[in-house]
Each structure stands twice: as C-alpha cells, then as structure tokens.
Amino acid sequence: MKKFDLRKLKIKPVTVDQIDDRMLLINLYATQAITLVIGFIWLLFQKRNPFLLFAPPEGLKYLYFGAGLAALVIAIDFLTARFVPEEANDDGGVNERIFKNRATWHIVVLSLIVSICEETLFRGAIQHGIGPYWTSIIFATIHVRYLKHWIPTGLVFAISYALGWIYIKTGTLWAPIIAHFLIDMIMGLVIRFRREA
C-alpha cells in the first residue's frame, strides 16, 4: 500500500469562477455545518445549553426588531447600490453565483440555514464571550470577499453590530436570526430576479 505523503499535498487559490455550481453549494453547506458545530462546541465550553438559545420567545418584540433591522439594512443597501460605484461594492461575484440561477425555494432554504448557523456562532456563542464590537470585527473579517473594499466591509461590520444590539435588546437569538434571514433572502431574490429583467 502506498503511503500518503502530506508534503506532496498542494493547495492553490481558486476564484469563484473556477468552481462549478455543485462544488459552490457543497462548500456553502459545509462551511455552514462547520459554523454550527463550532457554535455548539463553543456554547458547551461556556457551560451553556445550545438548545436553550432556540427557546420560543414571548411576545412579538423580537419580530419587530428583526424585521425592522432587515428593512433598514435593505434600504441602506439599495441607497448604496444607487450612489456608490459598482466596483466599490464588488464581492468577487460570489453572491451573484450563489443566487442568480437558484430556485426561489432554494434561496429561502439557503438564507434560513445561513442565518441560523451564523447567528448561533456569532451572536449566541462569540458575542457572549467578547461582546458585540469584537464579534463584529470577527464577523466582518470572515466575510473575506468584502475586505478589498471599505464600504462593504464597513456595512458588514455595522450590520453585525446591529444584529448583536437587537440580540441584547430582545434577549432572544430569534431577533438576529429573523433579521439575517430576511436580509439574505430579500437580497438573494433581488439578485435572482434582477438578472431576468
């Protein structure tokens, strides 16, 4: 049997255009699964029950905060798209590749998975340990595709901080999950149907 040599393993950078649709989705789902697992492990290290984060909240305050933040972010994004040159908002074509040919139901599913996984890790686990400011710096940094331009990087930081703020104000993870879900879903649908018009 031939022995595996780790030194012969080569890693080369790949652009989004070099990945086919199937591999793009596999990477997206895999990174979200890893995000959720890390979030649950982090919560367990904090001696917190991950499932209690998903307890049904009382009243509708969380819904108003989540939907309100989503509406504000979408309005700011449309204004930014209108007045800021397209190259200053460039994410390397990742969002367009993810959403432009996706079925509506799939955009909804992707948005839901991303919002639950990322909010569990960032708001549920990390923010509990280091607060919303440093959590937002980490959140903006992992959205590496935006780091080439300061406007989208600043927006991602501000959105993350706002998600952390509504989590604190409502006391439930469902508020940032709803906001994150609505932002991703509506922007995904805009990308999807803008290309057909």
Residue pairs with C-beta under 8 A, 6 or more apart in sequence:
15 92
16 24
16 92
16 93
16 94
16 97
17 93
17 97
19 27
21 97
21 101
24 97
24 98
28 98
28 110
29 113
32 113
32 114
32 117
32 118
33 117
35 117
35 118
35 120
35 121
36 116
36 117
36 120
36 121
38 121
38 125
39 50
39 117
39 120
39 121
39 122
39 124
39 125
40 50
40 120
42 121
42 125
42 126
42 129
43 49
43 50
43 53
43 120
43 124
43 125
44 50
46 125
46 128
46 129
48 128
50 120
50 124
53 120
53 124
53 173
54 173
54 174
55 172
56 174
57 170
57 171
57 172
57 174
57 175
61 170
61 175
62 166
62 170
62 172
62 174
62 175
62 178
63 174
63 175
63 178
65 166
65 169
65 170
65 175
65 179
66 166
66 174
66 175
66 176
66 177
66 178
66 179
66 182
67 178
67 179
67 182
69 162
69 163
69 166
69 175
69 179
70 178
70 179
70 181
70 182
70 183
70 186
72 162
73 159
73 162
73 179
73 183
74 182
74 183
74 186
74 187
76 155
77 155
77 187
80 89
80 151
80 155
81 89
84 151
87 149
88 149
88 151
88 152
89 149
89 151
89 152
90 148
90 149
91 145
91 146
91 152
92 145
92 148
94 145
95 187
95 188
95 191
96 191
96 195
98 110
98 188
99 107
99 187
99 188
99 189
99 191
99 192
100 191
100 192
100 195
101 192
102 110
102 188
102 192
104 189
104 192
107 185
107 188
107 189
107 192
108 185
110 184
110 188
111 181
111 182
111 184
111 185
111 188
112 181
112 185
114 180
114 184
115 176
115 177
115 178
115 180
115 181
115 184
116 177
118 139
118 180
119 163
119 173
119 176
119 177
119 180
120 173
122 135
122 138
122 139
122 160
122 163
122 164
123 135
123 163
123 164
123 167
123 173
123 176
124 173
126 135
126 138
127 135
127 164
127 167
131 164
132 160
132 161
132 164
132 165
132 167
132 168
133 161
135 160
135 164
136 157
136 158
136 160
136 161
136 164
137 157
139 156
139 157
139 160
140 146
140 147
140 153
140 156
140 157
140 160
141 147
143 153
143 156
146 152
146 153
146 155
146 156
147 153
159 183
162 179
163 176
163 179
163 180
164 176
166 175
166 176
166 179
167 173
167 175
167 176
169 175
